[in-house]
């Protein structure tokens, strides 16, 4: 799921940098938490 989620996030960043950044941050935290476990 992380790779699939990454693609839409990049698109969101292109459309709206503020929203994209927020989504990227959220995904990064989620992925980091998953790796930690």
C-alpha positions as CSV (number, residue, x, y, z in Angstrom):
1,X,0.0,0.0,0.0
2,X,2.8,2.6,0.7
3,X,3.9,2.7,-3.0
4,X,0.3,3.1,-4.2
5,X,-0.3,5.8,-1.7
6,X,2.9,7.6,-2.7
7,X,1.7,8.2,-6.2
8,X,-1.5,10.1,-5.3
9,X,0.5,12.1,-2.8
10,X,2.9,13.4,-5.4
11,X,-0.1,14.4,-7.6
12,X,-1.6,16.2,-4.7
13,X,1.7,18.1,-4.2
14,X,1.6,19.2,-7.8
15,X,-2.0,20.4,-7.5
16,X,-1.7,22.0,-4.1
17,X,1.7,22.2,-2.4
18,X,0.2,22.9,1.0
19,X,-2.2,19.9,0.9
20,X,0.5,17.8,-0.7
21,X,3.0,18.6,2.0
22,X,0.5,17.7,4.7
23,X,-0.3,14.4,3.0
24,X,3.4,13.6,2.5
25,X,4.1,14.3,6.1
26,X,1.2,12.0,7.2
27,X,2.4,9.2,4.9
28,X,6.0,9.5,6.0
29,X,4.9,9.2,9.7
30,X,2.7,6.2,8.8
31,X,5.5,4.5,6.8
32,X,8.0,5.2,9.5
33,X,5.7,3.7,12.2
34,X,5.2,0.6,10.0
35,X,8.9,0.1,9.5
36,X,9.5,0.6,13.3
37,X,7.1,-2.2,14.0
